[in-house]
Amino acid sequence: MGIFSSIKNAIWGSDKDEAKPAAPAPASATPAPAAPAAPLAPEPISEAQMAARIGAMPDAEKFNWQTSIVDLMKMVGLDPSFANRKELAGELGMTDYEGTAEQNIALHHAVLNLLAIEGGKAGGILTD
């Protein structure tokens, strides 16, 4: 699992959480209606919806996750070392990451944007 997947799963839950089968329904004489097909792509969510979800996480008020990639990573239990931030940058297509303040800001924005694009759903567009 990649660094972004770890962040996403810490915030939204893992693919396994979504894939848990429902309890079997009792047998009945009438067939159950067919379940609607799942959407092919998740619907993006608003910045406010995402901020509310992240802000509701335990101890979120102790971190400056709104502007700091380091604090966001700490909040979800990841080591915010240069090596991990560089790996995350590579996962998101950022090349030549050196850990400058500007690059950290861009990395933070990229993570939050991708989380919003994925609509707060596990199993998004990046694969491991």
MOPAC internal coordinates of N, CA, C and O (Angstrom, degrees):
PM7 1SCF
backbone

  N    0.0000 0     0.00 0     0.00 0    0    0    0
  C    1.4429 1     0.00 0     0.00 0    1    0    0
  C    1.5250 1   107.70 1     0.00 0    2    1    0
  O    1.2310 1   120.95 1   -41.47 1    3    2    1
  N    1.3185 1   115.80 1   138.53 1    3    2    1
  C    1.4500 1   121.41 1   179.94 1    5    3    2
  C    1.5133 1   112.64 1   -83.43 1    6    5    3
  O    1.2310 1   121.19 1    -7.70 1    7    6    5
  N    1.3154 1   115.33 1   172.30 1    7    6    5
  C    1.4675 1   121.44 1  -179.77 1    9    7    6
  C    1.5255 1   110.39 1   -63.30 1   10    9    7
  O    1.2310 1   120.24 1   134.64 1   11   10    9
  N    1.3515 1   117.15 1   -45.36 1   11   10    9
  C    1.4630 1   118.48 1   179.87 1   13   11   10
  C    1.5218 1   110.70 1   -61.20 1   14   13   11
  O    1.2310 1   120.20 1   137.16 1   15   14   13
  N    1.3222 1   117.22 1   -42.84 1   15   14   13
  C    1.4660 1   120.19 1   178.95 1   17   15   14
  C    1.5239 1   110.92 1   -60.24 1   18   17   15
  O    1.2310 1   120.26 1   143.01 1   19   18   17
  N    1.3191 1   117.10 1   -36.99 1   19   18   17
  C    1.4640 1   120.43 1   178.01 1   21   19   18
  C    1.5244 1   111.23 1   -64.97 1   22   21   19
  O    1.2310 1   120.59 1   138.23 1   23   22   21
  N    1.3331 1   116.47 1   -41.77 1   23   22   21
  C    1.4690 1   120.46 1   177.69 1   25   23   22
  C    1.5251 1   109.65 1   -64.10 1   26   25   23
  O    1.2310 1   121.00 1   130.79 1   27   26   25
  N    1.3224 1   115.69 1   -49.21 1   27   26   25
  C    1.4615 1   121.12 1  -178.45 1   29   27   26
  C    1.5253 1   111.14 1   -59.31 1   30   29   27
  O    1.2310 1   120.34 1   133.86 1   31   30   29
  N    1.3199 1   116.95 1   -46.14 1   31   30   29
  C    1.4568 1   120.34 1  -178.17 1   33   31   30
  C    1.5202 1   112.14 1   -67.73 1   34   33   31
  O    1.2310 1   119.99 1   147.05 1   35   34   33
  N    1.3401 1   117.62 1   -32.95 1   35   34   33
  C    1.4601 1   120.01 1   177.40 1   37   35   34
  C    1.5218 1   111.23 1   -66.74 1   38   37   35
  O    1.2310 1   120.43 1   147.39 1   39   38   37
  N    1.3296 1   116.78 1   -32.61 1   39   38   37
  C    1.4630 1   121.19 1  -177.60 1   41   39   38
  C    1.5228 1   111.82 1   -87.50 1   42   41   39
  O    1.2310 1   119.91 1   131.70 1   43   42   41
  N    1.3239 1   117.77 1   -48.30 1   43   42   41
  C    1.4573 1   121.55 1  -172.57 1   45   43   42
  C    1.5152 1   114.16 1  -101.51 1   46   45   43
  O    1.2310 1   119.87 1   167.69 1   47   46   45
  N    1.3161 1   117.85 1   -12.31 1   47   46   45
  C    1.4574 1   120.57 1  -173.63 1   49   47   46
  C    1.5204 1   108.71 1   101.19 1   50   49   47
  O    1.2310 1   120.73 1   -16.54 1   51   50   49
  N    1.2938 1   116.20 1   163.46 1   51   50   49
  C    1.4612 1   119.41 1  -175.82 1   53   51   50
  C    1.5149 1   111.26 1   -92.88 1   54   53   51
  O    1.2310 1   121.49 1   -12.54 1   55   54   53
  N    1.3280 1   114.76 1   167.46 1   55   54   53
  C    1.4648 1   121.01 1   175.76 1   57   55   54
  C    1.5244 1   109.32 1   -56.69 1   58   57   55
  O    1.2310 1   120.26 1   143.51 1   59   58   57
  N    1.3240 1   117.11 1   -36.49 1   59   58   57
  C    1.4594 1   121.46 1  -179.25 1   61   59   58
  C    1.5161 1   110.93 1   -64.12 1   62   61   59
  O    1.2310 1   120.38 1   143.95 1   63   62   61
  N    1.3597 1   116.88 1   -36.05 1   63   62   61
  C    1.4592 1   120.07 1   178.14 1   65   63   62
  C    1.5163 1   110.84 1   -61.80 1   66   65   63
  O    1.2310 1   120.36 1   139.96 1   67   66   65
  N    1.3418 1   116.92 1   -40.04 1   67   66   65
  C    1.4608 1   120.90 1  -179.22 1   69   67   66
  C    1.5138 1   111.96 1   -76.32 1   70   69   67
  O    1.2310 1   120.01 1   154.42 1   71   70   69
  N    1.3327 1   117.58 1   -25.58 1   71   70   69
  C    1.4522 1   121.43 1  -173.64 1   73   71   70
  C    1.5219 1   113.11 1   -88.99 1   74   73   71
  O    1.2310 1   119.66 1  -179.00 1   75   74   73
  N    1.3297 1   118.26 1     1.00 1   75   74   73
  C    1.4561 1   120.39 1   179.60 1   77   75   74
  C    1.5211 1   109.25 1   -61.69 1   78   77   75
  O    1.2310 1   120.55 1   -51.06 1   79   78   77
  N    1.3360 1   116.55 1   128.94 1   79   78   77
  C    1.4607 1   118.53 1  -179.59 1   81   79   78
  C    1.5256 1   110.58 1   -71.51 1   82   81   79
  O    1.2310 1   121.57 1   -32.28 1   83   82   81
  N    1.2896 1   114.61 1   147.72 1   83   82   81
  C    1.4590 1   120.30 1   177.05 1   85   83   82
  C    1.5189 1   108.54 1   -73.92 1   86   85   83
  O    1.2310 1   120.85 1   -23.82 1   87   86   85
  N    1.3195 1   115.97 1   156.18 1   87   86   85
  C    1.4561 1   119.98 1   176.93 1   89   87   86
  C    1.5129 1   109.12 1   -62.59 1   90   89   87
  O    1.2310 1   119.98 1   -39.84 1   91   90   89
  N    1.3306 1   117.63 1   140.16 1   91   90   89
  C    1.4667 1   119.18 1  -178.47 1   93   91   90
  C    1.5236 1   110.70 1   -63.29 1   94   93   91
  O    1.2310 1   121.32 1   -40.92 1   95   94   93
  N    1.3116 1   115.08 1   139.08 1   95   94   93
  C    1.4585 1   121.03 1   179.25 1   97   95   94
  C    1.5204 1   108.63 1   -80.02 1   98   97   95
  O    1.2310 1   120.19 1   -31.25 1   99   98   97
  N    1.3215 1   117.25 1   148.75 1   99   98   97
  C    1.4608 1   119.08 1   177.58 1  101   99   98
  C    1.5289 1   110.04 1   -65.13 1  102  101   99
  O    1.2310 1   121.46 1   -32.86 1  103  102  101
  N    1.3080 1   114.82 1   147.14 1  103  102  101
  C    1.4671 1   119.94 1  -179.54 1  105  103  102
  C    1.5242 1   109.26 1   -65.10 1  106  105  103
  O    1.2310 1   121.39 1   -39.98 1  107  106  105
  N    1.3227 1   114.96 1   140.02 1  107  106  105
  C    1.4593 1   119.13 1   178.04 1  109  107  106
  C    1.5204 1   108.31 1  -139.95 1  110  109  107
  O    1.2310 1   120.91 1   -14.44 1  111  110  109
  N    1.2987 1   115.86 1   165.56 1  111  110  109
  C    1.4550 1   120.71 1  -178.11 1  113  111  110
  C    1.5238 1   111.51 1   -75.33 1  114  113  111
  O    1.2310 1   120.26 1   151.75 1  115  114  113
  N    1.3455 1   117.11 1   -28.25 1  115  114  113
  C    1.4617 1   118.83 1  -179.63 1  117  115  114
  C    1.5178 1   109.93 1   -98.07 1  118  117  115
  O    1.2310 1   120.67 1   -44.01 1  119  118  117
  N    1.3164 1   116.32 1   135.99 1  119  118  117
  C    1.4592 1   118.35 1  -179.59 1  121  119  118
  C    1.5329 1   110.70 1   -69.93 1  122  121  119
  O    1.2310 1   121.30 1   -33.71 1  123  122  121
  N    1.3085 1   115.11 1   146.29 1  123  122  121
  C    1.4615 1   120.66 1   178.65 1  125  123  122
  C    1.5159 1   109.20 1   -75.09 1  126  125  123
  O    1.2310 1   120.12 1   -32.94 1  127  126  125
  N    1.3285 1   117.38 1   147.06 1  127  126  125
  C    1.4600 1   119.26 1   177.42 1  129  127  126
  C    1.5251 1   110.06 1   -64.28 1  130  129  127
  O    1.2310 1   121.23 1   -31.36 1  131  130  129
  N    1.3099 1   115.26 1   148.64 1  131  130  129
  C    1.4622 1   120.26 1   179.85 1  133  131  130
  C    1.5236 1   109.70 1   -65.21 1  134  133  131
  O    1.2310 1   121.17 1   -39.36 1  135  134  133
  N    1.3099 1   115.37 1   140.64 1  135  134  133
  C    1.4620 1   120.47 1   177.96 1  137  135  134
  C    1.5231 1   109.08 1   -72.62 1  138  137  135
  O    1.2310 1   119.98 1   -35.58 1  139  138  137
  N    1.3251 1   117.65 1   144.42 1  139  138  137
  C    1.4654 1   119.13 1   177.97 1  141  139  138
  C    1.5275 1   110.20 1   -65.04 1  142  141  139
  O    1.2310 1   121.25 1   -31.04 1  143  142  141
  N    1.3101 1   115.22 1   148.96 1  143  142  141
  C    1.4585 1   120.07 1   179.51 1  145  143  142
  C    1.5266 1   109.99 1   -66.87 1  146  145  143
  O    1.2310 1   121.21 1   -37.83 1  147  146  145
  N    1.3144 1   115.30 1   142.17 1  147  146  145
  C    1.4627 1   120.22 1   178.24 1  149  147  146
  C    1.5225 1   109.45 1   -70.86 1  150  149  147
  O    1.2310 1   119.90 1   -36.33 1  151  150  149
  N    1.3268 1   117.80 1   143.67 1  151  150  149
  C    1.4621 1   119.31 1   178.08 1  153  151  150
  C    1.5279 1   110.39 1   -64.74 1  154  153  151
  O    1.2310 1   121.18 1   -32.09 1  155  154  153
  N    1.3203 1   115.35 1   147.91 1  155  154  153
  C    1.4550 1   119.77 1  -179.16 1  157  155  154
  C    1.5129 1   112.08 1   -70.81 1  158  157  155
  O    1.2310 1   120.12 1   142.84 1  159  158  157
  N    1.3077 1   117.38 1   -37.16 1  159  158  157
  C    1.4568 1   121.20 1  -179.92 1  161  159  158
  C    1.5214 1   108.91 1  -126.91 1  162  161  159
  O    1.2310 1   120.14 1   -39.26 1  163  162  161
  N    1.3263 1   117.34 1   140.74 1  163  162  161
  C    1.4567 1   118.84 1   179.17 1  165  163  162
  C    1.5163 1   111.13 1   -67.20 1  166  165  163
  O    1.2310 1   121.32 1   -29.18 1  167  166  165
  N    1.3080 1   115.08 1   150.82 1  167  166  165
  C    1.4655 1   120.95 1   177.08 1  169  167  166
  C    1.5152 1   108.89 1   -82.01 1  170  169  167
  O    1.2310 1   120.00 1   -46.86 1  171  170  169
  N    1.3252 1   117.61 1   133.14 1  171  170  169
  C    1.4664 1   119.35 1   176.08 1  173  171  170
  C    1.5253 1   110.42 1   -60.91 1  174  173  171
  O    1.2310 1   121.08 1   -26.65 1  175  174  173
  N    1.3165 1   115.54 1   153.35 1  175  174  173
  C    1.4584 1   120.52 1   176.47 1  177  175  174
  C    1.5197 1   107.81 1  -113.80 1  178  177  175
  O    1.2310 1   121.09 1   -14.78 1  179  178  177
  N    1.3097 1   115.52 1   165.22 1  179  178  177
  C    1.4596 1   119.52 1  -179.24 1  181  179  178
  C    1.5264 1   110.47 1   -78.12 1  182  181  179
  O    1.2310 1   121.65 1   -18.34 1  183  182  181
  N    1.3104 1   114.45 1   161.66 1  183  182  181
  C    1.4646 1   120.55 1   176.42 1  185  183  182
  C    1.5250 1   110.07 1   -60.89 1  186  185  183
  O    1.2310 1   120.41 1   141.82 1  187  186  185
  N    1.3252 1   116.82 1   -38.18 1  187  186  185
  C    1.4612 1   120.86 1  -179.82 1  189  187  186
  C    1.5291 1   111.28 1   -65.86 1  190  189  187
  O    1.2310 1   120.23 1   139.42 1  191  190  189
  N    1.3371 1   117.17 1   -40.58 1  191  190  189
  C    1.4647 1   120.34 1   178.36 1  193  191  190
  C    1.5319 1   110.46 1   -63.64 1  194  193  191
  O    1.2310 1   121.14 1   136.65 1  195  194  193
  N    1.3239 1   115.42 1   -43.35 1  195  194  193
  C    1.4506 1   119.50 1  -179.48 1  197  195  194
  C    1.5325 1   110.42 1   -65.84 1  198  197  195
  O    1.2310 1   120.09 1   135.20 1  199  198  197
  N    1.3364 1   117.43 1   -44.80 1  199  198  197
  C    1.4561 1   121.28 1   179.48 1  201  199  198
  C    1.5265 1   111.01 1   -61.04 1  202  201  199
  O    1.2310 1   120.31 1   141.89 1  203  202  201
  N    1.3250 1   117.02 1   -38.11 1  203  202  201
  C    1.4641 1   120.66 1   179.10 1  205  203  202
  C    1.5245 1   110.10 1   -64.96 1  206  205  203
  O    1.2310 1   120.44 1   137.80 1  207  206  205
  N    1.3133 1   116.77 1   -42.20 1  207  206  205
  C    1.4680 1   120.33 1  -179.47 1  209  207  206
  C    1.5316 1   110.72 1   -65.68 1  210  209  207
  O    1.2310 1   120.53 1   131.63 1  211  210  209
  N    1.3199 1   116.59 1   -48.37 1  211  210  209
  C    1.4582 1   119.93 1  -178.71 1  213  211  210
  C    1.5252 1   110.36 1   -66.95 1  214  213  211
  O    1.2310 1   120.54 1   138.45 1  215  214  213
  N    1.3305 1   116.57 1   -41.55 1  215  214  213
  C    1.4532 1   120.91 1   179.85 1  217  215  214
  C    1.5157 1   113.86 1   -64.21 1  218  217  215
  O    1.2310 1   120.08 1   158.78 1  219  218  217
  N    1.3230 1   117.45 1   -21.22 1  219  218  217
  C    1.4617 1   121.96 1   179.77 1  221  219  218
  C    1.5310 1   112.28 1   -85.38 1  222  221  219
  O    1.2310 1   120.45 1   174.92 1  223  222  221
  N    1.3261 1   116.74 1    -5.08 1  223  222  221
  C    1.4620 1   119.57 1  -179.95 1  225  223  222
  C    1.5296 1   109.78 1   -68.59 1  226  225  223
  O    1.2310 1   120.59 1   -27.00 1  227  226  225
  N    1.3366 1   116.47 1   153.00 1  227  226  225
  C    1.4692 1   119.16 1   179.12 1  229  227  226
  C    1.5270 1   111.62 1   -57.18 1  230  229  227
  O    1.2310 1   120.68 1   -44.49 1  231  230  229
  N    1.2969 1   116.31 1   135.51 1  231  230  229
  C    1.4647 1   124.42 1   177.16 1  233  231  230
  C    1.5236 1   114.42 1    63.81 1  234  233  231
  O    1.2310 1   119.20 1  -164.43 1  235  234  233
  N    1.3152 1   119.14 1    15.57 1  235  234  233
  C    1.4669 1   121.69 1  -178.86 1  237  235  234
  C    1.5258 1   111.21 1   -58.83 1  238  237  235
  O    1.2310 1   120.32 1   147.04 1  239  238  237
  N    1.3288 1   116.98 1   -32.96 1  239  238  237
  C    1.4595 1   119.71 1  -177.89 1  241  239  238
  C    1.5299 1   112.28 1   -69.10 1  242  241  239
  O    1.2310 1   119.67 1   166.85 1  243  242  241
  N    1.3167 1   118.24 1   -13.15 1  243  242  241
  C    1.4647 1   122.01 1   179.31 1  245  243  242
  C    1.5282 1   112.36 1   -84.30 1  246  245  243
  O    1.2310 1   120.48 1   171.76 1  247  246  245
  N    1.3286 1   116.69 1    -8.24 1  247  246  245
  C    1.4553 1   120.78 1  -174.87 1  249  247  246
  C    1.5244 1   111.10 1  -122.06 1  250  249  247
  O    1.2310 1   120.85 1   -27.90 1  251  250  249
  N    1.3168 1   115.99 1   152.10 1  251  250  249
  C    1.4547 1   122.79 1   175.96 1  253  251  250
  C    1.5405 1   108.25 1   -94.82 1  254  253  251
  O    1.2310 1   120.70 1  -126.45 1  255  254  253
  N    1.3357 1   116.26 1    53.55 1  255  254  253
  C    1.4653 1   121.60 1  -175.01 1  257  255  254
  C    1.5248 1   112.15 1   -66.32 1  258  257  255
  O    1.2310 1   119.79 1   158.56 1  259  258  257
  N    1.3411 1   118.00 1   -21.44 1  259  258  257
  C    1.4604 1   121.36 1  -177.81 1  261  259  258
  C    1.5258 1   112.29 1   -65.05 1  262  261  259
  O    1.2310 1   119.98 1   152.86 1  263  262  261
  N    1.3427 1   117.65 1   -27.14 1  263  262  261
  C    1.4641 1   120.09 1  -176.73 1  265  263  262
  C    1.5216 1   113.93 1  -129.65 1  266  265  263
  O    1.2310 1   119.24 1   171.24 1  267  266  265
  N    1.3145 1   119.05 1    -8.76 1  267  266  265
  C    1.4600 1   121.17 1  -172.97 1  269  267  266
  C    1.5218 1   112.02 1  -119.44 1  270  269  267
  O    1.2310 1   120.37 1   -59.01 1  271  270  269
  N    1.3256 1   116.89 1   120.99 1  271  270  269
  C    1.4633 1   120.91 1   175.97 1  273  271  270
  C    1.5281 1   109.60 1   -66.02 1  274  273  271
  O    1.2310 1   120.13 1   145.06 1  275  274  273
  N    1.3293 1   117.35 1   -34.94 1  275  274  273
  C    1.4597 1   120.59 1   178.63 1  277  275  274
  C    1.5234 1   110.11 1   -62.76 1  278  277  275
  O    1.2310 1   119.84 1   132.87 1  279  278  277
  N    1.3276 1   117.92 1   -47.13 1  279  278  277
  C    1.4608 1   120.99 1   179.49 1  281  279  278
  C    1.5236 1   111.69 1   -67.26 1  282  281  279
  O    1.2310 1   119.84 1   142.46 1  283  282  281
  N    1.3240 1   117.91 1   -37.54 1  283  282  281
  C    1.4615 1   120.30 1   177.41 1  285  283  282
  C    1.5283 1   109.91 1   -61.27 1  286  285  283
  O    1.2310 1   120.50 1   135.94 1  287  286  285
  N    1.3263 1   116.64 1   -44.06 1  287  286  285
  C    1.4620 1   119.88 1   179.10 1  289  287  286
  C    1.5242 1   111.37 1   -65.74 1  290  289  287
  O    1.2310 1   119.84 1   138.21 1  291  290  289
  N    1.3324 1   117.90 1   -41.79 1  291  290  289
  C    1.4657 1   121.50 1   177.64 1  293  291  290
  C    1.5236 1   110.43 1   -60.97 1  294  293  291
  O    1.2310 1   120.81 1   136.98 1  295  294  293
  N    1.3201 1   116.06 1   -43.02 1  295  294  293
  C    1.4508 1   121.04 1  -176.83 1  297  295  294
  C    1.5243 1   112.16 1   -60.15 1  298  297  295
  O    1.2310 1   120.27 1   144.26 1  299  298  297
  N    1.3318 1   117.09 1   -35.74 1  299  298  297
  C    1.4634 1   120.10 1  -179.06 1  301  299  298
  C    1.5287 1   112.28 1   -93.79 1  302  301  299
  O    1.2310 1   120.75 1  -170.88 1  303  302  301
  N    1.3435 1   116.18 1     9.12 1  303  302  301
  C    1.4498 1   120.33 1   173.54 1  305  303  302
  C    1.5198 1   115.46 1    84.63 1  306  305  303
  O    1.2310 1   120.25 1  -157.74 1  307  306  305
  N    1.3289 1   117.13 1    22.26 1  307  306  305
  C    1.4593 1   120.72 1   178.70 1  309  307  306
  C    1.5194 1   110.46 1  -105.61 1  310  309  307
  O    1.2310 1   121.09 1   -31.71 1  311  310  309
  N    1.3142 1   115.52 1   148.29 1  311  310  309
  C    1.4531 1   121.84 1   175.81 1  313  311  310
  C    1.5245 1   108.23 1   -72.25 1  314  313  311
  O    1.2310 1   119.66 1   -61.28 1  315  314  313
  N    1.3461 1   118.26 1   118.72 1  315  314  313
  C    1.4616 1   120.46 1  -178.17 1  317  315  314
  C    1.5298 1   113.29 1   -87.03 1  318  317  315
  O    1.2310 1   120.41 1  -151.31 1  319  318  317
  N    1.3069 1   116.82 1    28.69 1  319  318  317
  C    1.4603 1   120.54 1  -178.61 1  321  319  318
  C    1.5263 1   111.02 1   -60.03 1  322  321  319
  O    1.2310 1   121.40 1   -18.95 1  323  322  321
  N    1.3228 1   114.92 1   161.05 1  323  322  321
  C    1.4607 1   120.54 1   177.41 1  325  323  322
  C    1.5244 1   110.30 1   -55.12 1  326  325  323
  O    1.2310 1   120.50 1   136.00 1  327  326  325
  N    1.3289 1   116.66 1   -44.00 1  327  326  325
  C    1.4704 1   120.46 1  -178.32 1  329  327  326
  C    1.5303 1   111.04 1   -59.23 1  330  329  327
  O    1.2310 1   119.97 1   136.85 1  331  330  329
  N    1.3163 1   117.66 1   -43.15 1  331  330  329
  C    1.4699 1   120.42 1   180.00 1  333  331  330
  C    1.5220 1   111.56 1   -70.57 1  334  333  331
  O    1.2310 1   120.26 1   141.81 1  335  334  333
  N    1.3390 1   117.11 1   -38.19 1  335  334  333
  C    1.4641 1   119.01 1   177.16 1  337  335  334
  C    1.5216 1   110.42 1   -66.84 1  338  337  335
  O    1.2310 1   120.12 1   143.42 1  339  338  337
  N    1.3240 1   117.37 1   -36.58 1  339  338  337
  C    1.4622 1   121.00 1   177.66 1  341  339  338
  C    1.5323 1   110.16 1   -65.96 1  342  341  339
  O    1.2310 1   120.46 1   138.77 1  343  342  341
  N    1.3283 1   116.73 1   -41.23 1  343  342  341
  C    1.4659 1   120.46 1   176.67 1  345  343  342
  C    1.5295 1   110.48 1   -62.30 1  346  345  343
  O    1.2310 1   120.40 1   135.48 1  347  346  345
  N    1.3257 1   116.84 1   -44.52 1  347  346  345
  C    1.4630 1   121.50 1   178.09 1  349  347  346
  C    1.5246 1   110.79 1   -60.47 1  350  349  347
  O    1.2310 1   120.65 1   135.56 1  351  350  349
  N    1.3233 1   116.36 1   -44.44 1  351  350  349
  C    1.4636 1   120.42 1   178.39 1  353  351  350
  C    1.5261 1   110.05 1   -59.05 1  354  353  351
  O    1.2310 1   120.08 1   137.08 1  355  354  353
  N    1.3160 1   117.44 1   -42.92 1  355  354  353
  C    1.4620 1   121.09 1   177.97 1  357  355  354
  C    1.5172 1   112.15 1   -62.64 1  358  357  355
  O    1.2310 1   120.03 1   139.26 1  359  358  357
  N    1.3252 1   117.55 1   -40.74 1  359  358  357
  C    1.4666 1   121.64 1   177.80 1  361  359  358
  C    1.5250 1   111.10 1   -60.23 1  362  361  359
  O    1.2310 1   120.72 1   146.84 1  363  362  361
  N    1.3303 1   116.22 1   -33.16 1  363  362  361
  C    1.4569 1   121.17 1  -176.94 1  365  363  362
  C    1.5250 1   112.46 1   -94.15 1  366  365  363
  O    1.2310 1   120.39 1  -172.46 1  367  366  365
  N    1.3271 1   116.86 1     7.54 1  367  366  365
  C    1.4566 1   120.93 1   174.90 1  369  367  366
  C    1.5103 1   115.44 1    84.63 1  370  369  367
  O    1.2310 1   120.23 1  -167.62 1  371  370  369
  N    1.3229 1   117.16 1    12.38 1  371  370  369
  C    1.4614 1   120.67 1   178.42 1  373  371  370
  C    1.5288 1   107.86 1   -87.32 1  374  373  371
  O    1.2310 1   120.43 1   -55.69 1  375  374  373
  N    1.3068 1   116.79 1   124.31 1  375  374  373
  C    1.4595 1   120.46 1  -178.68 1  377  375  374
  C    1.5163 1   110.76 1  -102.73 1  378  377  375
  O    1.2310 1   120.51 1   -20.87 1  379  378  377
  N    1.2956 1   116.63 1   159.13 1  379  378  377
  C    1.4686 1   123.65 1   176.59 1  381  379  378
  C    1.5271 1   112.88 1    58.73 1  382  381  379
  O    1.2310 1   120.04 1  -142.28 1  383  382  381
  N    1.3314 1   117.52 1    37.72 1  383  382  381
  C    1.4638 1   121.37 1   179.05 1  385  383  382
  C    1.5222 1   109.49 1   -67.82 1  386  385  383
  O    1.2310 1   120.60 1   -53.48 1  387  386  385
  N    1.3323 1   116.46 1   126.52 1  387  386  385
  C    1.4648 1   122.40 1   179.06 1  389  387  386
  C    1.5235 1   112.19 1  -120.59 1  390  389  387
  O    1.2310 1   119.77 1   178.57 1  391  390  389
  N    1.3278 1   118.04 1    -1.43 1  391  390  389
  C    1.4558 1   121.20 1   177.73 1  393  391  390
  C    1.5090 1   114.98 1    83.08 1  394  393  391
  O    1.2310 1   120.06 1  -160.04 1  395  394  393
  N    1.3412 1   117.50 1    19.96 1  395  394  393
  C    1.4639 1   119.39 1   177.87 1  397  395  394
  C    1.5220 1   109.54 1   -69.35 1  398  397  395
  O    1.2310 1   120.92 1   -16.90 1  399  398  397
  N    1.3262 1   115.84 1   163.10 1  399  398  397
  C    1.4617 1   120.28 1   178.59 1  401  399  398
  C    1.5212 1   110.64 1   -58.06 1  402  401  399
  O    1.2310 1   120.05 1   136.86 1  403  402  401
  N    1.3245 1   117.51 1   -43.14 1  403  402  401
  C    1.4690 1   121.07 1   179.79 1  405  403  402
  C    1.5269 1   111.12 1   -62.81 1  406  405  403
  O    1.2310 1   120.49 1   139.21 1  407  406  405
  N    1.3308 1   116.66 1   -40.79 1  407  406  405
  C    1.4581 1   120.01 1   179.37 1  409  407  406
  C    1.5266 1   111.26 1   -68.69 1  410  409  407
  O    1.2310 1   120.02 1   142.75 1  411  410  409
  N    1.3240 1   117.56 1   -37.25 1  411  410  409
  C    1.4608 1   120.14 1   177.27 1  413  411  410
  C    1.5227 1   111.23 1   -65.36 1  414  413  411
  O    1.2310 1   120.56 1   141.51 1  415  414  413
  N    1.3249 1   116.53 1   -38.49 1  415  414  413
  C    1.4695 1   120.47 1   176.31 1  417  415  414
  C    1.5242 1   109.86 1   -63.73 1  418  417  415
  O    1.2310 1   120.66 1   134.41 1  419  418  417
  N    1.3294 1   116.35 1   -45.59 1  419  418  417
  C    1.4667 1   120.44 1   179.15 1  421  419  418
  C    1.5260 1   110.95 1   -63.35 1  422  421  419
  O    1.2310 1   120.17 1   140.67 1  423  422  421
  N    1.3243 1   117.27 1   -39.33 1  423  422  421
  C    1.4640 1   121.06 1   178.80 1  425  423  422
  C    1.5189 1   110.64 1   -64.68 1  426  425  423
  O    1.2310 1   120.58 1   136.93 1  427  426  425
  N    1.3303 1   116.50 1   -43.07 1  427  426  425
  C    1.4688 1   121.19 1   178.18 1  429  427  426
  C    1.5318 1   110.29 1   -60.11 1  430  429  427
  O    1.2310 1   120.63 1   133.14 1  431  430  429
  N    1.3355 1   116.40 1   -46.86 1  431  430  429
  C    1.4663 1   120.31 1   179.01 1  433  431  430
  C    1.5263 1   111.04 1   -62.02 1  434  433  431
  O    1.2310 1   120.31 1   138.34 1  435  434  433
  N    1.3225 1   117.01 1   -41.66 1  435  434  433
  C    1.4626 1   120.73 1  -179.74 1  437  435  434
  C    1.5245 1   111.27 1   -62.46 1  438  437  435
  O    1.2310 1   120.20 1   138.03 1  439  438  437
  N    1.3232 1   117.23 1   -41.97 1  439  438  437
  C    1.4679 1   120.76 1   179.12 1  441  439  438
  C    1.5224 1   110.34 1   -63.92 1  442  441  439
  O    1.2310 1   120.21 1   130.63 1  443  442  441
  N    1.3381 1   117.21 1   -49.37 1  443  442  441
  C    1.4663 1   119.81 1  -178.83 1  445  443  442
  C    1.5215 1   111.41 1   -64.20 1  446  445  443
  O    1.2310 1   120.15 1   140.83 1  447  446  445
  N    1.3266 1   117.31 1   -39.17 1  447  446  445
  C    1.4698 1   120.06 1   178.22 1  449  447  446
  C    1.5196 1   111.30 1   -63.29 1  450  449  447
  O    1.2310 1   120.31 1   136.11 1  451  450  449
  N    1.3256 1   117.02 1   -43.89 1  451  450  449
  C    1.4611 1   119.71 1  -179.35 1  453  451  450
  C    1.5243 1   111.17 1   -67.26 1  454  453  451
  O    1.2310 1   120.33 1   142.31 1  455  454  453
  N    1.3213 1   116.97 1   -37.69 1  455  454  453
  C    1.4686 1   119.70 1   175.35 1  457  455  454
  C    1.5284 1   110.49 1   -59.98 1  458  457  455
  O    1.2310 1   120.11 1   137.23 1  459  458  457
  N    1.3248 1   117.39 1   -42.77 1  459  458  457
  C    1.4614 1   121.21 1   179.55 1  461  459  458
  C    1.5224 1   111.37 1   -68.56 1  462  461  459
  O    1.2310 1   120.25 1   138.77 1  463  462  461
  N    1.3277 1   117.13 1   -41.23 1  463  462  461
  C    1.4658 1   120.61 1   179.58 1  465  463  462
  C    1.5173 1   110.91 1   -60.77 1  466  465  463
  O    1.2310 1   120.95 1   141.80 1  467  466  465
  N    1.3075 1   115.78 1   -38.20 1  467  466  465
  C    1.4597 1   119.92 1  -179.14 1  469  467  466
  C    1.5249 1   112.07 1   -75.34 1  470  469  467
  O    1.2310 1   120.62 1   178.35 1  471  470  469
  N    1.2942 1   116.42 1    -1.65 1  471  470  469
  C    1.4594 1   119.74 1   173.76 1  473  471  470
  C    1.5092 1   115.14 1    69.78 1  474  473  471
  O    1.2310 1   120.89 1  -159.27 1  475  474  473
  N    1.3204 1   115.90 1    20.73 1  475  474  473
  C    1.4640 1   118.02 1   179.14 1  477  475  474
  C    1.4999 1   112.82 1    72.95 1  478  477  475
  O    1.2310 1   120.07 1  -159.72 1  479  478  477
  N    1.3070 1   117.46 1    20.28 1  479  478  477
  C    1.4590 1   120.96 1  -179.10 1  481  479  478
  C    1.5119 1   110.32 1  -108.70 1  482  481  479
  O    1.2310 1   120.81 1   -38.51 1  483  482  481
  N    1.3155 1   116.06 1   141.49 1  483  482  481
  C    1.4542 1   120.16 1   171.53 1  485  483  482
  C    1.5188 1   107.93 1   -70.86 1  486  485  483
  O    1.2310 1   120.43 1   -20.25 1  487  486  485
  N    1.2913 1   116.77 1   159.75 1  487  486  485
  C    1.4681 1   120.48 1   179.05 1  489  487  486
  C    1.5075 1   112.15 1    79.47 1  490  489  487
  O    1.2310 1   120.01 1  -136.70 1  491  490  489
  N    1.3054 1   117.59 1    43.30 1  491  490  489
  C    1.4529 1   121.84 1  -175.01 1  493  491  490
  C    1.5076 1   114.28 1   -79.26 1  494  493  491
  O    1.2310 1   120.71 1    25.91 1  495  494  493
  N    1.3262 1   116.25 1  -154.09 1  495  494  493
  C    1.4525 1   121.09 1  -169.28 1  497  495  494
  C    1.5156 1   113.52 1   -83.82 1  498  497  495
  O    1.2310 1   119.12 1   162.38 1  499  498  497
  N    1.3117 1   119.28 1   -17.62 1  499  498  497
  C    1.4666 1   119.75 1   177.76 1  501  499  498
  C    1.5195 1   109.20 1   -87.50 1  502  501  499
  O    1.2310 1   120.85 1   -36.26 1  503  502  501
  N    1.2945 1   115.98 1   143.74 1  503  502  501
  C    1.4602 1   120.10 1   176.66 1  505  503  502
  C    1.5054 1   109.04 1  -120.99 1  506  505  503
  O    1.2310 1   121.31 1   -24.07 1  507  506  505
  N    1.3230 1   115.11 1   155.93 1  507  506  505
  C    1.4687 1   120.73 1   179.88 1  509  507  506
  C    1.5036 1   109.64 1   -87.77 1  510  509  507
  O    1.2310 1   120.10 1   180.00 1  511  510  509

